[in-house]
Amino acid sequence: MSQADKPEWVVLGQVQGVSGVSGLLKVYSYTEKMADIFQYRQWWLQHPQGQEWRPYALVMGRQQGKTLVAQLDGVSDREQAKSLTGALIAIPRAELPALPAGEYYWSDLVGLEVFNREGERLGQIEKILPTGANDVLVLRTEDGAERLIPYGHLVLQVDLQARRMDVDWQADY
């Protein structure tokens, strides 16, 4: 597959460990509703050592208490499952459903430059943390410091084409 043919990946979760002896994986989901990761029947896994993405068919997935467990085709024992610990779980971006205007996938916001009303650059979005009350934008400033900004009504505008977000927030907050 040439570089041009490779899909853009959207990471949905990560393999956290094993469950039992039959190859079940403990999964951490980044999806808004954690069990939504099971809507995707084909997962692509990339091991932490940075190997190529490898496809796995999802045979079964369920919530087990506060944990998610999944069975992947071809992973039938504890050792096989253990070898996948730490792997990222992704799908090609093209498989994501379209969103209504004004809504964004978190993966679309990571990397945006953030500016306040005065045009002052506050930093670049490094990640987004779910906190329950408000999601929090984690920005990396020019001097390498971390800045946290609540996501929500403080966001004035998102321009994905310009890779820019404008917020109602001051640098000294």
VOPAGU-2260 file (C-alpha; in pm, 1 decimal, decimal comma):
REM VOPAGU-2260
SITE   aa  ch    i         X         Y         Z
SITE  MET   A    0       0,0       0,0       0,0
SITE  SER   A    1     148,3     334,5    -101,4
SITE  GLN   A    2     154,6     632,0     134,6
SITE  ALA   A    3    -125,9     793,7     -68,3
SITE  ASP   A    4    -345,5     484,4     -23,5
SITE  LYS   A    5    -304,7     472,1     355,1
SITE  PRO   A    6    -609,6     589,7     548,5
SITE  GLU   A    7    -600,2     858,5     812,8
SITE  TRP   A    8    -648,9     677,8    1144,2
SITE  VAL   A    9    -874,2     784,3    1428,9
SITE  VAL   A   10    -771,8     625,6    1756,9
SITE  LEU   A   11   -1075,2     498,4    1949,4
SITE  GLY   A   12    -903,7     328,9    2241,9
SITE  GLN   A   13    -621,2     115,8    2371,7
SITE  VAL   A   14    -569,2    -242,6    2484,8
SITE  GLN   A   15    -504,0    -228,8    2859,7
SITE  GLY   A   16    -442,9    -594,2    2935,8
SITE  VAL   A   17    -595,5    -940,1    2936,8
SITE  SER   A   18    -901,6   -1092,3    3097,8
SITE  GLY   A   19    -896,2   -1462,8    3173,1
SITE  VAL   A   20    -717,3   -1729,7    2972,7
SITE  SER   A   21    -917,9   -1742,3    2649,5
SITE  GLY   A   22    -772,2   -1436,4    2475,4
SITE  LEU   A   23   -1010,8   -1168,6    2600,3
SITE  LEU   A   24    -867,8    -816,6    2600,4
SITE  LYS   A   25    -937,4    -541,3    2852,1
SITE  VAL   A   26   -1003,8    -228,9    2648,8
SITE  TYR   A   27   -1000,3     140,6    2737,2
SITE  SER   A   28   -1236,0     333,9    2509,4
SITE  TYR   A   29   -1193,6     698,2    2409,5
SITE  THR   A   30   -1544,0     712,6    2259,0
SITE  GLU   A   31   -1800,3     940,0    2426,2
SITE  LYS   A   32   -2003,5     640,7    2540,8
SITE  MET   A   33   -1737,7     383,6    2615,0
SITE  ALA   A   34   -1928,4      87,4    2467,6
SITE  ASP   A   35   -1962,6     271,6    2133,1
SITE  ILE   A   36   -1620,8     132,6    2039,2
SITE  PHE   A   37   -1801,2    -198,4    1976,8
SITE  GLN   A   38   -2001,7     -43,2    1690,8
SITE  TYR   A   39   -1694,2     -83,3    1472,2
SITE  ARG   A   40   -1658,7    -446,9    1365,1
SITE  GLN   A   41   -1307,6    -411,9    1222,2
SITE  TRP   A   42   -1037,1    -270,8    1448,2
SITE  TRP   A   43    -687,8    -178,3    1342,5
SITE  LEU   A   44    -422,8    -222,9    1611,0
SITE  GLN   A   45     -79,9     -65,4    1630,8
SITE  HIS   A   46     156,5    -202,5    1891,8
SITE  PRO   A   47     343,2      49,8    2108,3
SITE  GLN   A   48     666,9     -33,6    1924,3
SITE  GLY   A   49     515,1     149,3    1626,1
SITE  GLN   A   50     457,8    -140,3    1389,5
SITE  GLU   A   51     220,5    -102,5    1096,8
SITE  TRP   A   52    -151,9     -99,9    1168,2
SITE  ARG   A   53    -291,0    -455,1    1156,1
SITE  PRO   A   54    -660,3    -542,9    1106,9
SITE  TYR   A   55    -858,1    -755,9    1353,3
SITE  ALA   A   56   -1224,0    -850,3    1328,7
SITE  LEU   A   57   -1415,1    -784,6    1648,4
SITE  VAL   A   58   -1581,4   -1113,7    1741,9
SITE  MET   A   59   -1739,2    -997,9    2067,4
SITE  GLY   A   60   -1735,4    -697,2    2296,1
SITE  ARG   A   61   -1915,0    -626,4    2620,7
SITE  GLN   A   62   -1910,6    -411,0    2927,1
SITE  GLN   A   63   -1805,8    -605,2    3235,2
SITE  GLY   A   64   -1858,6    -382,2    3538,4
SITE  LYS   A   65   -1659,6     -64,2    3472,3
SITE  THR   A   66   -1436,1    -245,1    3223,1
SITE  LEU   A   67   -1475,4    -331,8    2857,0
SITE  VAL   A   68   -1365,8    -671,4    2729,0
SITE  ALA   A   69   -1330,2    -776,8    2366,5
SITE  GLN   A   70   -1249,9   -1089,7    2170,8
SITE  LEU   A   71   -1065,2   -1044,0    1842,2
SITE  ASP   A   72   -1052,6   -1298,2    1562,5
SITE  GLY   A   73    -726,1   -1491,1    1577,8
SITE  VAL   A   74    -656,1   -1405,3    1942,3
SITE  SER   A   75    -750,9   -1721,3    2128,8
SITE  ASP   A   76    -521,7   -1749,1    2430,6
SITE  ARG   A   77    -378,9   -1539,2    2711,7
SITE  GLU   A   78     -29,4   -1509,2    2558,7
SITE  GLN   A   79    -161,0   -1380,3    2225,5
SITE  ALA   A   80    -380,2   -1130,5    2409,6
SITE  LYS   A   81     -93,7   -1025,9    2638,3
SITE  SER   A   82     123,8    -946,6    2335,1
SITE  LEU   A   83    -132,0    -681,3    2232,6
SITE  THR   A   84    -123,5    -494,9    2566,5
SITE  GLY   A   85     -63,7    -126,1    2501,8
SITE  ALA   A   86    -173,2    -141,5    2137,7
SITE  LEU   A   87    -375,5     150,2    2004,6
SITE  ILE   A   88    -716,9      70,6    1854,7
SITE  ALA   A   89    -816,1     273,6    1549,3
SITE  ILE   A   90   -1044,3     287,3    1249,3
SITE  PRO   A   91   -1003,5     470,6     917,9
SITE  ARG   A   92   -1146,5     823,2     946,2
SITE  ALA   A   93   -1381,1     750,1     655,5
SITE  GLU   A   94   -1575,6     508,9     880,2
SITE  LEU   A   95   -1679,6     781,1    1125,9
SITE  PRO   A   96   -2034,3     906,7    1085,3
SITE  ALA   A   97   -2079,4    1264,4     967,0
SITE  LEU   A   98   -2150,6    1516,7    1240,6
SITE  PRO   A   99   -2397,4    1805,1    1239,4
SITE  ALA   A  100   -2260,0    2153,9    1175,4
SITE  GLY   A  101   -2081,2    2293,7    1479,4
SITE  GLU   A  102   -1989,3    1953,0    1624,6
SITE  TYR   A  103   -1639,3    1808,6    1603,9
SITE  TYR   A  104   -1454,9    1490,6    1676,7
SITE  TRP   A  105   -1183,3    1542,5    1936,6
SITE  SER   A  106    -928,4    1412,4    1689,9
SITE  ASP   A  107   -1018,6    1707,3    1463,1
SITE  LEU   A  108    -938,8    1956,7    1739,3
SITE  VAL   A  109    -600,5    1816,6    1842,9
SITE  GLY   A  110    -329,7    2028,6    1684,3
SITE  LEU   A  111    -539,5    2344,5    1645,1
SITE  GLU   A  112    -379,7    2674,2    1744,2
SITE  VAL   A  113    -585,8    2851,9    2011,9
SITE  PHE   A  114    -624,4    3228,9    2028,1
SITE  ASN   A  115    -819,3    3457,7    2262,4
SITE  ARG   A  116   -1046,6    3749,0    2164,4
SITE  GLU   A  117    -747,6    3982,5    2150,6
SITE  GLY   A  118    -570,4    3755,7    1900,1
SITE  GLU   A  119    -311,8    3641,0    2154,4
SITE  ARG   A  120    -189,8    3285,7    2087,2
SITE  LEU   A  121    -258,3    3070,7    2394,8
SITE  GLY   A  122    -108,1    2747,2    2263,6
SITE  GLN   A  123    -174,1    2439,8    2055,3
SITE  ILE   A  124    -425,3    2171,5    2157,6
SITE  GLU   A  125    -226,7    1867,2    2265,4
SITE  LYS   A  126    -517,8    1658,4    2395,3
SITE  ILE   A  127    -863,3    1682,9    2546,5
SITE  LEU   A  128    -946,2    1544,2    2888,6
SITE  PRO   A  129   -1294,6    1427,6    2985,4
SITE  THR   A  130   -1368,2    1541,0    3340,9
SITE  GLY   A  131   -1739,9    1477,9    3374,6
SITE  ALA   A  132   -1848,6    1839,3    3424,4
SITE  ASN   A  133   -1654,3    2000,5    3138,5
SITE  ASP   A  134   -1405,0    1857,2    2895,6
SITE  VAL   A  135   -1070,2    2033,1    2925,5
SITE  LEU   A  136    -842,8    2143,7    2642,0
SITE  VAL   A  137    -477,4    2078,1    2722,1
SITE  LEU   A  138    -265,4    2332,1    2536,8
SITE  ARG   A  139     110,3    2341,6    2491,0
SITE  THR   A  140     241,5    2698,5    2495,5
SITE  GLU   A  141     538,6    2832,7    2298,5
SITE  ASP   A  142     762,4    2798,9    2604,6
SITE  GLY   A  143     657,8    2434,6    2650,3
SITE  ALA   A  144     427,0    2496,5    2945,1
SITE  GLU   A  145      86,8    2333,2    2976,1
SITE  ARG   A  146    -229,4    2546,4    2983,2
SITE  LEU   A  147    -575,2    2406,5    3068,0
SITE  ILE   A  148    -892,6    2563,1    2929,4
SITE  PRO   A  149   -1247,3    2434,2    2985,2
SITE  TYR   A  150   -1408,6    2331,6    2656,1
SITE  GLY   A  151   -1763,9    2441,8    2594,5
SITE  HIS   A  152   -1930,9    2781,7    2597,3
SITE  LEU   A  153   -1589,1    2953,3    2604,9
SITE  VAL   A  154   -1522,9    2840,9    2246,8
SITE  LEU   A  155   -1616,1    3122,6    2010,7
SITE  GLN   A  156   -1516,9    2972,2    1677,0
SITE  VAL   A  157   -1353,6    2663,2    1530,8
SITE  ASP   A  158   -1198,4    2682,5    1185,2
SITE  LEU   A  159   -1069,2    2339,2    1087,5
SITE  GLN   A  160    -941,9    2465,7     750,8
SITE  ALA   A  161    -728,0    2732,5     918,3
SITE  ARG   A  162    -642,0    2489,3    1205,4
SITE  ARG   A  163    -755,7    2758,3    1452,3
SITE  MET   A  164    -985,5    2790,3    1754,7
SITE  ASP   A  165   -1088,6    3121,3    1911,3
SITE  VAL   A  166   -1185,5    3124,6    2279,6
SITE  ASP   A  167   -1306,6    3367,4    2543,9
SITE  TRP   A  168   -1009,4    3314,5    2776,1
SITE  GLN   A  169    -715,7    3521,9    2894,8
SITE  ALA   A  170    -352,7    3416,4    2912,0
SITE  ASP   A  171    -332,1    3506,7    3280,5
SITE  TYR   A  172    -627,5    3290,8    3394,7
